[in-house]
């Protein structure tokens, strides 16, 4: 056991290397821009002050969102998704997968779980011993089930999921703006230093050029690093904006979630505006700040197309003693203190073909 714990400790220590590398690069970029460029190179005070103000604005938002992404603990399934004691003992004693599935199906009837495995089985984690909520996956690196898991990011040494996805998107946005601002403002001095080096190499250096100090190496290298990171982050940020607009995770983009009626890559899409609100919240004044404003608790999600078993209709649609038909205009599913509400908006329609068998909720995608 001792070697195993030592190995795990080494792995955890090594996993911080990418984070340390990013912080070293950011620390150097701060020194190169503030000291070498603004203080020692730029002669105009008005230009110097304006650059420093905007730079620090992007720098603070970048660091804030970055460390919020790192420090936010991945959200785990609530205890309602754990097997009750009796069913857990039955499941562990049973050796036949089909019988184990029957046990899981009895438990999952009272839960807002609509996705299945590719073979139609209930999604259950044998390591965490929980029924996986919709969009939940087990992270082998973190060794836990993560709600609405997107991916495990080595650059933040954390799982990106329900609890920190907004912070991660803002981290990409502000890091991209940080690099873009540095590259744009350094460009003119990069050109001057570059031409100065070329003139000096041919022995025909003109007068009144920038001073030939070690600052030129910082400025030249700063432009290349900022431009390189900007290009790479731009593509990643654009991809995640597309995912937010479609209400998908990276995992769902590569493998569509499987519902009772089969795979549906747009199963959780509610239209562009509501998809954005799922991640950033309803109040747009908080969208640009790395503070938690996302909808829900991560254990259940509104779906575009939901098929319910007859047993689930009794649990999910009977509210305050009303029948499923009476409640069809506003179905709700209660899990602990959380109410998963499917609203009847103008762009939503309900198709009741056979309430005893299936209730289908369709919300058309917004343009």
PyMOL commands that set and color helices and strands:
alter all, ss='L'
color gray80, all
select helices_A, chain A and resi 2-14+17-39+45-71+79-81+85-93+97-108+165-201+215-246+250-254+272-280+284-286+310-317+328-330
alter helices_A, ss='H'
color red, helices_A
select strands_A, chain A and resi 124-125+130-131+137-139+144-146+151-153+158-160+258-259+262-263+332-335+338-341+348-354+358-363
alter strands_A, ss='S'
color yellow, strands_A
deselect
rebuild
show_as cartoon
